[in-house]
């Protein structure tokens, strides 16, 4: 099988570090193909309406789809990009984030365009089915766990959080909890923070760190790193969001953290929080602010999480991820041929 993968993130210098790009690399084992960025520029924050994203690439898309079996688009929310109506091969649409009632109208339009719609949780699938979208599939994301191992840290080591999912826009310093994490570190002098960055808004981030005087306790890794090496020195991983459509429903950095035997800190707005809470994989906060973060840090320090149990929680995800996509692609392609 051959696929054309559509990403709606900017083609920035570190775009290949993004979770959806990692998903595509895994999916190459199922359907070989290239990636296309529908986002119209290399810099985030464009004012170009989403309704015209990808239209300027339509001649290229038509040429490329002569040699593919399926289109696969990844987008945080169910948005019915008009360019999709002009494609000739069947479409698989992955909603990378989560859905809520405000997405109902657009989700129905996506359902009319796509042969299959993929979400990360049963709750999201239930929403889509309730809205009349029957061709839905639940596929929990996966990460390459073979490169991740557990490394213990001493009990008296300062609490250190590894924060993934860096902002794409200035507004996301708030909606992704970056400002709240800096405020927490400002109020708790032993707290250390490590941010995985990706080149975008780096100067603005460093300005915030300098303004708060946290240069000695906050590291911003704005380069490619060995994630396993970084995880070796942290207490837990953290991803925060004030609403469900700004990060992946199951952030890769948190799955990597679990694969390395470390617990996670996640906010209620992120769908993964339900699994974290039910399976006792870390802490869930209801409000993204410094008070809730600091209480969660105290809980994480006092709790005793078994590294082996945390690692077992993500074992086998990759195999299931690939098998599920293979089945979806085969179903979509087979349906087209009948």
Residue pairs with C-beta under 8 A, 6 or more apart in sequence:
1 30
1 31
1 32
1 69
1 70
1 329
1 330
1 333
2 31
2 32
2 33
2 67
2 68
2 69
2 70
3 27
3 31
3 32
3 33
3 68
3 69
3 70
3 71
3 72
3 329
4 33
4 34
4 36
4 61
4 64
4 65
4 68
4 70
4 71
4 72
4 89
5 24
5 27
5 33
5 34
5 35
5 36
5 72
5 73
5 74
6 35
6 36
6 37
6 38
6 54
6 71
6 72
6 73
6 74
7 15
7 18
7 20
7 21
7 24
7 35
7 36
7 37
7 38
7 39
7 74
8 37
8 38
8 39
8 53
8 73
8 74
8 75
8 76
9 15
9 18
9 20
9 21
9 37
9 39
9 44
9 168
10 37
10 39
10 41
10 42
10 43
10 44
10 168
10 200
11 37
11 39
11 42
12 42
12 43
12 44
12 198
12 199
12 200
13 199
14 198
14 199
14 224
15 21
15 37
15 198
17 198
17 224
18 198
19 96
19 141
19 248
19 251
19 252
19 253
20 74
20 96
20 248
21 35
22 143
22 144
22 252
23 74
23 94
23 141
24 35
24 74
26 142
26 144
26 318
26 321
26 322
27 72
27 322
27 325
29 322
30 322
30 325
30 326
30 329
31 69
31 70
31 72
31 325
31 329
33 68
34 64
36 54
36 57
36 60
36 61
36 64
38 53
38 54
38 57
38 73
38 81
38 83
39 46
39 53
40 46
40 48
40 52
40 53
40 56
41 48
43 200
44 168
44 169
44 200
45 168
45 169
45 170
50 79
50 81
51 81
51 82
52 82
53 81
53 83
54 61
54 81
54 83
55 82
55 83
57 83
58 83
58 86
61 83
61 86
61 87
62 88
65 71
65 87
65 88
65 89
68 89
69 89
69 90
69 329
69 333
70 89
70 90
70 91
70 92
70 329
70 332
70 333
71 84
71 87
71 89
71 90
71 91
71 92
72 91
72 92
72 93
72 94
73 81
73 84
73 91
73 92
73 93
73 94
74 94
74 96
75 81
75 93
75 94
75 95
75 96
76 95
76 96
76 97
76 245
76 246
76 248
77 95
77 97
77 99
77 103
77 106
77 245
78 93
78 95
78 99
78 103
78 106
78 107
78 109
78 110
78 117
79 106
79 110
80 106
80 109
80 110
80 112
80 113
84 91
84 113
84 114
85 113
89 336
90 115
90 332
90 333
90 335
90 336
91 113
91 114
91 115
92 114
92 115
92 116
92 117
92 118
92 328
92 329
92 332
93 110
93 113
93 114
93 116
93 117
93 118
94 117
94 118
94 119
94 139
95 110
95 117
95 118
95 119
95 120
95 124
95 249
96 120
96 248
96 249
97 244
97 245
97 246
97 247
97 248
97 249
97 271
98 119
98 120
98 121
98 123
98 124
98 244
98 245
98 249
98 270
98 271
99 107
99 119
99 124
99 127
99 128
99 244
100 127
100 244
101 127
103 127
104 131
107 127
107 128
107 131
107 133
108 131
108 132
108 133
110 117
110 133
111 117
111 128
111 131
111 132
111 133
111 135
114 135
115 135
115 332
115 335
115 336
116 135
116 136
116 137
116 328
116 331
116 332
117 128
117 133
117 135
117 136
117 137
118 136
118 137
118 138
118 139
118 328
119 125
119 128
119 136
119 137
119 138
119 139
119 249
120 138
120 139
120 140
120 141
120 248
120 249
120 250
120 271
120 272
121 138
121 140
121 249
121 271
121 274
121 275
122 138
123 271
123 274
124 138
124 249
124 271
125 136
125 137
125 138
128 136
129 136
137 324
137 328
139 320
139 321
139 324
139 325
139 328
140 250
140 317
140 320
140 321
141 248
141 249
141 250
141 252
141 255
141 317
141 321
142 255
142 314
142 317
142 318
142 320
142 321
142 322
143 252
143 255
143 256
143 259
143 314
143 317
143 318
144 318
145 259
145 311
145 314
145 315
145 317
145 318
147 227
147 228
148 227
148 228
148 231
148 256
148 259
148 260
149 228
149 260
149 261
150 260
150 261
150 262
150 307
150 308
150 311
151 231
151 232
151 233
151 260
152 307
153 160
153 232
153 233
153 234
153 235
157 235
158 190
158 191
158 192
159 190
159 191
159 192
159 235
159 236
159 297
159 300
159 301
160 191
160 192
160 193
160 194
160 233
160 234
160 235
161 181
161 191
161 192
161 193
161 194
161 234
161 235
161 236
161 237
161 238
161 265
161 297
162 194
162 196
162 230
162 231
162 234
162 236
162 237
162 238
162 253
162 257
163 178
163 181
163 193
163 194
163 195
163 196
163 237
163 238
163 239
163 240
163 253
164 196
164 237
164 238
164 239
164 251
164 252
164 253
164 254
165 176
165 239
165 241
165 247
165 248
165 251
165 253
166 176
166 178
166 195
166 196
166 197
166 198
166 200
166 201
166 205
167 173
167 176
167 178
167 200
167 201
167 205
168 200
168 201
169 201
170 201
170 204
172 178
172 246
173 179
173 201
173 204
173 205
173 208
174 180
174 242
175 241
175 242
175 243
175 246
176 239
176 240
176 241
176 242
176 246
176 247
177 238
177 240
177 241
177 242
177 267
177 288
177 293
178 195
178 205
178 208
179 208
180 240
180 288
180 289
180 290
180 293
181 193
181 238
181 240
181 293
182 193
182 208
182 209
182 212
182 214
182 218
183 289
183 290
184 191
184 290
184 293
184 294
184 297
185 191
185 192
185 193
185 212
185 214
185 217
185 218
186 212
186 213
186 214
186 290
187 290
187 294
188 294
188 297
189 217
191 217
191 294
191 297
192 217
192 218
192 219
193 214
193 217
193 218
193 219
194 218
194 219
194 221
194 230
194 234
195 205
195 218
195 219
195 220
195 221
196 221
196 225
196 227
196 230
196 253
197 205
197 220
197 221
197 222
198 222
199 222
202 220
202 222
205 220
206 220
209 215
209 218
209 220
221 230
227 253
227 256
228 260
231 237
231 256
231 257
231 260
231 262
232 260
234 257
234 262
235 262
235 263
235 297
235 300
235 301
236 257
236 262
236 263
236 264
236 265
236 282
236 283
236 300
237 253
237 254
237 256
237 257
237 258
237 262
237 263
237 264
237 265
238 264
238 265
238 266
238 293
239 247
239 251
239 253
239 254
239 264
239 265
239 266
239 267
239 270
240 265
240 266
240 267
240 270
240 285
240 288
240 293
241 247
241 267
241 269
241 270
241 288
242 267
242 269
242 288
243 269
244 269
244 270
244 271
247 270
249 270
249 271
249 272
250 271
250 272
250 275
251 266
251 270
251 272
254 264
254 266
254 272
255 314
255 317
257 263
257 264
258 264
258 281
258 310
258 311
258 313
258 314
259 311
259 314
260 311
261 307
261 308
261 310
261 311
262 305
262 307
262 310
263 281
263 282
263 283
263 300
263 303
263 305
263 310
264 276
264 281
264 282
264 283
265 282
265 283
265 284
265 285
265 293
265 296
265 297
265 300
266 272
266 273
266 276
266 282
266 283
266 284
266 285
267 273
267 284
267 285
267 286
267 287
267 288
268 284
268 285
268 286
269 288
273 284
275 281
276 282
276 283
276 284
277 284
279 313
280 305
281 305
281 310
281 313
282 300
282 305
283 296
283 299
283 300
284 296
285 292
285 293
285 295
285 296
286 292
